[in-house]
Amino acid sequence: MTEAKLREMLQVQLAIDYNCYAEDFQKPNTLITSRTNNAERRLFEEESIASLLVHEGKLIVSVEDEFFDAAEEFFEAVEGEWSFDTAELIAFDRVLGSFGYELGPARIGFVPTEERKTPSAESVLGEVRLLEGAALEEFRGDERFNEALLFSPVTPDMLAIAAYNGR
């Protein structure tokens, strides 16, 4: 699969999650959208009044309708790549507080590229294994991985990459 195809697939899913169009990622300005109950939208355990996404410098904010005007006003002067700057987050937390909410967890995602960097992950980390589904169960309850694997029934762990260096 090409990097362009991966990017396209990611942007289609993010568009579903944030109630916009994949083409919106090519537009320069911040986009504020109303949150919908799209059955294909990925859900997180801690739903909030707003979800923020920065993808390739583009900021998209999906909000409950009651928060739309406040979000639009706050983010009109915020550039996407700076929206997670500490000062911006503190200011945004104050806006959320006026609605009875506070900042929640941030989730960082990475996507693969076709480009292979040297040195390889294997040469730095040891053997690298891709673990899926039932293979993750061996880590349930293992405190070393309590942040990496949550074993949540709402957002089940589906995939992990593990580096084995003898253990």
C-alpha positions as CSV (number, residue, x, y, z in Angstrom):
1,M,0.0,0.0,0.0
2,T,1.4,3.4,-0.9
3,E,1.8,6.3,1.5
4,A,-0.7,8.3,-0.5
5,K,-3.3,5.5,-0.1
6,L,-2.6,5.3,3.6
7,R,-3.0,9.1,3.9
8,E,-6.3,9.0,2.0
9,M,-7.7,6.2,4.2
10,L,-6.7,8.0,7.4
11,Q,-8.3,11.3,6.2
12,V,-11.5,9.5,5.3
13,Q,-11.7,8.0,8.8
14,L,-10.8,11.3,10.5
15,A,-13.4,13.0,8.4
16,I,-16.0,10.6,9.7
17,D,-14.7,11.1,13.3
18,Y,-14.8,14.9,13.1
19,N,-17.9,15.4,10.8
20,C,-16.1,16.9,7.8
21,Y,-14.9,15.9,4.4
22,A,-11.5,14.4,3.6
23,E,-11.0,17.4,1.2
24,D,-11.2,19.7,4.2
25,F,-7.6,18.6,5.2
26,Q,-6.3,20.4,2.1
27,K,-7.9,23.7,3.2
28,P,-5.7,26.2,5.1
29,N,-8.0,27.4,7.9
30,T,-9.1,25.9,11.2
31,L,-12.5,24.1,10.9
32,I,-15.1,23.9,13.6
33,T,-17.8,21.2,13.1
34,S,-20.8,20.0,15.0
35,R,-20.4,16.6,16.5
36,T,-22.7,13.9,15.0
37,N,-23.8,10.4,16.1
38,N,-22.4,8.8,12.9
39,A,-22.3,5.1,13.5
40,E,-18.9,4.9,11.8
41,R,-17.3,7.5,14.1
42,R,-14.8,6.1,16.6
43,L,-15.7,6.6,20.2
44,F,-13.6,7.2,23.2
45,E,-14.5,6.4,26.8
46,E,-14.2,10.0,27.9
47,E,-16.5,11.8,25.4
48,S,-16.4,15.6,26.0
49,I,-17.9,18.7,24.7
50,A,-15.1,19.1,22.1
51,S,-12.6,16.9,20.4
52,L,-9.5,18.5,18.8
53,L,-7.5,17.1,15.9
54,V,-4.3,18.4,14.4
55,H,-3.3,16.6,11.2
56,E,-0.5,17.8,9.0
57,G,-0.9,21.3,10.6
58,K,-4.7,21.4,10.0
59,L,-6.8,22.0,13.1
60,I,-10.3,20.5,13.2
61,V,-12.5,20.8,16.3
62,S,-15.7,18.8,16.6
63,V,-18.0,20.2,19.2
64,E,-21.4,19.7,20.8
65,D,-23.8,22.4,19.4
66,E,-24.0,24.2,22.8
67,F,-20.2,24.9,22.5
68,F,-20.0,25.8,18.8
69,D,-20.0,29.6,19.1
70,A,-17.5,29.6,22.0
71,A,-15.2,27.2,20.1
72,E,-15.4,29.2,16.9
73,E,-14.5,32.4,18.8
74,F,-11.6,30.8,20.7
75,F,-10.0,29.0,17.7
76,E,-10.3,31.9,15.2
77,A,-6.9,33.1,16.2
78,V,-5.2,29.7,16.9
79,E,-3.0,28.1,14.2
80,G,-3.3,24.4,14.0
81,E,0.3,23.5,14.7
82,W,0.3,25.7,17.8
83,S,-3.1,24.6,19.3
84,F,-1.4,22.1,21.7
85,D,1.0,24.7,23.0
86,T,0.8,24.9,26.8
87,A,-0.5,28.5,26.8
88,E,-3.2,27.6,24.3
89,L,-4.3,24.6,26.2
90,I,-4.5,26.5,29.5
91,A,-6.6,29.2,27.8
92,F,-8.8,26.6,26.2
93,D,-9.2,24.8,29.5
94,R,-10.6,28.1,30.9
95,V,-13.2,28.2,28.1
96,L,-14.1,24.6,28.8
97,G,-14.4,25.4,32.5
98,S,-17.1,28.0,31.8
99,F,-19.2,25.2,30.4
100,G,-18.4,22.8,33.3
101,Y,-15.7,20.8,31.5
102,E,-12.0,20.4,31.7
103,L,-9.2,19.1,29.4
104,G,-9.1,15.4,29.1
105,P,-6.5,13.0,27.8
106,A,-4.6,13.6,24.6
107,R,-4.1,10.8,22.1
108,I,-1.2,10.8,19.7
109,G,-1.4,8.7,16.6
110,F,1.3,7.8,14.1
111,V,1.0,6.3,10.6
112,P,3.5,4.3,8.7
113,T,5.4,5.6,5.7
114,E,6.9,3.7,2.8
115,E,10.3,5.3,3.5
116,R,12.5,2.9,5.4
117,K,14.9,4.7,7.7
118,T,18.3,3.4,8.7
119,P,19.2,2.0,11.1
120,S,16.3,-0.3,11.1
121,A,14.1,-0.7,14.2
122,E,15.3,-4.2,14.6
123,S,18.9,-3.2,14.8
124,V,18.2,-0.7,17.5
125,L,15.4,-2.4,19.5
126,G,16.1,-6.1,18.9
127,E,13.3,-8.3,17.5
128,V,10.2,-6.3,16.7
129,R,6.9,-8.2,16.7
130,L,3.4,-7.1,15.6
131,L,0.8,-8.3,18.1
132,E,-2.9,-8.4,17.3
133,G,-6.1,-9.4,19.0
134,A,-5.8,-12.4,21.3
135,A,-2.0,-12.1,21.3
136,L,-2.3,-9.0,23.5
137,E,-4.0,-11.0,26.3
138,E,-0.6,-12.1,27.7
139,F,-0.1,-8.4,28.8
140,R,-3.4,-8.1,30.6
141,G,-2.7,-7.0,34.2
142,D,1.0,-6.5,33.5
143,E,1.7,-3.1,35.2
144,R,4.6,-2.4,32.8
145,F,2.1,-1.9,30.0
146,N,-0.8,-0.3,31.9
147,E,-0.6,2.9,29.8
148,A,0.0,1.2,26.5
149,L,-2.7,-1.4,26.7
150,L,-6.0,-0.5,28.5
151,F,-8.1,-3.6,27.8
152,S,-11.2,-1.4,27.7
153,P,-14.5,-2.9,26.5
154,V,-15.4,0.5,24.9
155,T,-12.2,1.0,23.0
156,P,-10.6,-2.5,22.8
157,D,-6.9,-2.8,22.1
158,M,-6.4,-4.2,18.7
159,L,-2.8,-3.8,17.7
160,A,0.6,-3.3,19.4
161,I,4.2,-3.4,18.3
162,A,6.6,-4.9,20.8
163,A,10.4,-4.8,20.9
164,Y,12.0,-7.9,22.3
165,N,15.6,-7.7,23.5
166,G,15.8,-11.1,25.1
167,R,12.7,-10.7,27.3
